[in-house]
Amino acid sequence: MQIQIITEAELDVDMGMVDLFNDAIFKTFTTARKVVGSGVLLPFAVKTVVAQRNASRKRLNWRKSGLHVPPAMIFSVTKQCNLNCKGCYEQAQHRQGTDISIERVSRLFKEARELGTSIIVIAGGEPLTRPEILDEAREYSDIIFPVFTNGVLIDQGMAMMLRYNRNIVPIISLEGPRKATDERRGDGMYDLVTRKMKLLKNNGVFYGASITITSENMEQVTSDGFVFELMRLGVRAVVYVQYVPVDPETEHLALGIETRAILTERLDTMRKQKKAVFIDFPGDEEKLGGCLAAGRGFIHISQSGAVEPCPASPHSDVSLNDTSLKDALKSKFLRRIRETPHSLIESASGCALYDKEEWVKSLVV
């Protein structure tokens, strides 16, 4: 298929949002460089900032020839998990198909580097049930791999591996303090996970924590006391993931518009006062012109290889088992979503794709 050449005027309009997101990525890694200070992590932090800039230039060159390459992808590498958490998002979606082969994963990482996708979020299930994924990630030091994990499978050997492969950044999930985490993940899980955090800290690993934030726990998980405890454990990046409903019965857990505004204010204060990186997903999208899914900022790869707009929108018209990443990015389905950005700005639940699911499904050919 021949790539269509777009006009300079079309490029300028579309690149406004892309430039904002590229700048946001650069600022995030610049903040991370400041967080690590002048210690042993500094050389890698500087190298990472340079690599992200180089990758953005690759993406721009591809865009000028008509191919839209997102800076990031979220890759759910498996359905497997060693826990059985209440209300598990992955289980609720009932995805079909076997896990993508490690051979295809290896090619995917190579393709991503060539195209300029420079952040690959590794998710699951529990991604550490597939340690071979990390072995592949070690070969791509210019790509950052945040790994969202429950932390249970981290041991001394893995901690040492992470110490010498700084591009792999574990992001450990908590529900909040001990009571909230144990109620959802199982008795004793908070103490077990915080021991894993201390292990990472003691080995000098840059790592983060992921908190699913709902209308019920927002006050608690954004409190000074809770954030201070995370810092004490060695957390240097906090990712607040706003709850996205999986069915109408849980819609009350999603943050309302006023609550999201309060969260934004609190995170802005944290960024000024605390020595850590704070990310609000998908809340930060509102500053960037709306939903970043479908390749505007990122795409989602399911455990079976389907190329989707977002983990919250399990719809696809192309699979990496049948084509290259480059050709998959030409998906008509993804393009139709990107061409209607006005439909992805306002959302009652915080997730435009969830609010407009019937419209999204209608776009699949």
N, C-alpha and C positions, 0 to 999 in steps of 0.2 A: 504493500500500500504506500502510495506517495504521500508525504507530509505536506499539508497545505501551508503556504506562506501567508502570514497575516500582515495586515498593514500596520504602519507605525502608530496610527491613531488608535486602532484596536489594541495594540500592545500597551500604549500609555494608559488607557482606561483600566485594563485588567491588571496592569503591574502595580497600580496604587495599593491594592490590598496585599499583593505579593511582597512589595517593598516593606510594608508595615510589619508583616510576619517575619521577613528576613531580619529586620532591625530588632524585633522582639527576641528572636533567637540569639542574635549577637549580644544583646544586652544581658540576656540570661547567662550566657557563658562568661561574659565580662564580669558579672556579679559573682559567679562561681570562682573566677580567678581571684577576686578580692577576698572571698571567703577563705580560700586556702592559705592566704597570706604569703609569706616568703619561705615556706617550708619545702619539704621534698616533693609536694604535689605541684609546685609552681611551674616547673618546666613543662609538665604535661598540660596544665591549664592554658599556658601560653600557646602551645602547639595546637590545642583544640580550637582556640579562637581563630587561629590562622586557617586551620582546616575547614572550619565552618564558612569562612569568607570565600575560600577557594571553591567550595561546593556551591555556594550561591552564584558564583560566576558561571559555573557549568550549567546550572539550571536556567540562568538568563539566556545563555547561548542556545540551549535547546528550545526555549520559549520563542526566540526570534525566528526559529525555523518551524514553529507551529506545534511543538510538543510541550504539553504542560506537565512538568515534573514537580511533585510536591517535595518540600524540604524533609518531611517526616513520613514514616509509616508505622502503624501499630500492627504487630504480627502476633496473633494468638497461636502459639505453636502446638498446643495440645488441648484435648478435653480432659486429660487425666488430672487427678488431684489427690493428694494424700489427706485431705480434710473433707468434711461434709458440713460446710457452714450453712446456717439458716439463711434462706432467701438467696442462695447462690445465683448470680447473674448468668453464669455460663450454663448451669443446669436448667435454668428457666427458659433458655432459648431453644433447647432440644435440637442442637445442630447435628447434622448427619455427616457421614463420611469419615474416612480414616485420616490419621495425622499425615501431613505432608512429609515426603521422604527427606532424609538428610542430604541426599545428592541434590535435590531441587532447592533446598535451603542454601546450600553452598553456591549454586548458580545465582540465586536471588540476591545474596549479599554482594556478589561480584557485579551484577547488573545495577544494583542500587548505587554502588560506588561510581560506576561509569556514568550514570545519569546525573549524579549530584544529590541524591537523597542521602542525607548525612546524619539523620537520627532515626534509629530503628528501635521502637519500644517493643520489648519482648514480654508477652503476657500469656495467659492460659485460660482455663485450668491453672495448674501449677507448673510453670516452665522448667523448674529445676528437676522435674521428673524426666526431662530430656537433656541431660548434661552435655550431650554431643552438640547441642545448639551453641553452648558457650565456647566449646572448642573451635567451632567455625568463627564465632565472633572475635576470638583472639587474633585472627588473621587480618582483621580490618581495623587497625588502630586509629585510622582517620574517621571512623564512624563511631558515634556514641550509641551505646546499647543500654538504655535504662531497662532493668529487669524487674518487673512487678511480681513479687513473690511473697508467700506467707512466711518465709524464712526458716521453716522447720528443717529443711535439708542442708542448711549451711553448716559446715564443720570446719575444723582447723585447716584441712587441705584446701577447701574451697576458698577460705579467707586468704590464704597465702597466694592462691592463683589470682584472686581479685586484686591483691596488693601489687602484683606485677603486671596486671592488665587493666590499666586505669580506665580504658574506654568502656568497660563493663561496669555499670553502676547499679548495685542492688537497691531496689526501692521496696521496703518491707511494709506490708499492710497491717494496720491496726484499726480497730473500730473506735478507739478512744482509750480511756484508762482501763484498769484491770477488769472491772465489773462488765463494762460494755463489750470488751474483747472476748472475755470468757463466755458471756451469754451467747454470742453469735458463733464463735469459733471452737468452743469447747473448754471445759474446766482446765485451768493450769496453762492455757495457751499464752496469756499475757506474760507470765513469768518466763516461760520457755522462749518466747520471741525476744523479750528484752535481754535474755542471756546471749542470744545470737547477735543482738545489736552490740553488746559489750565486746563480744569476740571480734566483730568487725572493727570497732573502735580501737581495740588493743593492737590490731594488726595494721593500723593506719589506713584503713579503707575509707574512701569517700563514699558515703551511702546516704540514702534518704528514707523517708517514711511516707506512706500513702494512707490518707484518711478519707473514707467515703463520708461526705457531709450531707446531713439530712435536716429537715425542719425540726427534728427532735433532738439532735445532738450538737447543733451548731454552737450554742453558747458554751458548751463544755469543751469541745475540741479546738475552739479558737481562744480559750481563756489563757491568760498569762501563765498560770500554773501548769497547764498541760503542755504548752509550747516550751516552757522552761525545762520540763522533764525530758522532752525530746532532745533538747540541746545538750542536757547533761549526759544523755546516753550516747552522744556523738553524732546525732543526726545533723546533716548539713544541707539537706534539701527536703522541703515538705511539699507534697503534692496533695492539695485538697481536690478530691473528685466529687463534683456535685452529683447527687443521686439522680439517676434517670429512671423513670418507672419502666417496668417490664409488663405491667398490666394495670388496668384502671384501679384495682383495689389498693395499689401502693402509691397512687398519685399524690396523696396527702404528704408523703415524705419528701417530695421535691420542694426545693426552695422557691418561694414566691418572689415576685419582682422586688418588693421592698426588702426582703431578707437578703437577696443577692446583692443589693446595693450596700447593705450594712456589711456584708462579707467583704466586698471590694474595699471599703474604707478600712476595715481591720487589717486586711492584707497589706494595703499601702503603708499603714503604720508599722506593721511588722518588718516590712522591707527596709524601712528607715532605721529601725531600732535594733534589729537582731542580725547576728552574723550567720545568715543562712539564705538559701534560695527558696522563695515561696512561689508556688505555681497554683493557679486556680483553673481547673478544667471542668467544663468548657467555659467558665465565666470570663476568662481573659479574652475569649473570642469576641465579646461584645465591643472591646476596644479596637478590634481588627476588622470591623465591618461585617460581623455575623459569623455564622457557622463555617468552620474551616474544613469540613468533611468533603468527601468526593474528590479530593485532590486539590482543593483550594489551598489547603495547608498540609493535609495528610490524607492517606487512604488506610483502609484496614484489610489485612490478609487473614482470612479465617484459617483454622487448623487444617482444613482440607484443601486450602489453596485458592478459595474463592476471593476475588478482589471486590471489596465492598466499600460503601461510602464511609462507614463508621462502625465500631463494635455495637452501637445501639441500633444499627439499621442493617440487619442481616439479609440484604438483597444484592444480587449480582447478575451480570450477564457474561462474565468471563472468568476463567480459572487459569492459574499459573501452571497447572498440570498440562495445559493445552497450548500455551503460548508464552512468549517472553514478557518480562515486566514492561519493557518499552511498548510493545504492542497492546498490552493490557491497559496501559495508561491512555490509550486512544478509545477506550470504552465509550460507546454512545450513551449508555446509561449515566455514567459519571459526568459526561459532558453536559447532558441535559440538566442535571442538578446544578452544575457550575454556572450554566447560562442564565439561571434565575436566582441570583443572589438576594434579590429583594424578598423572596419567599423564605429566606433563611435568617432573617434578622430578628424579628420579634417571635418570642415563644413563651407561653405561659409556664411551661414546666422547666424551662432552661435548655431544652433540647428541641430544636426546630424539626429535626427529622422524626422524632417521636410524635410530636404534635401533628405532623403532616404525613403520617405513615401511608395512608391510602394514596395520597398524591405521589409519594416516592415509589410505591409499588406499581403505580400506573405507568411509570417511566421505563420500567424494565421491558425490553423487547423479547 
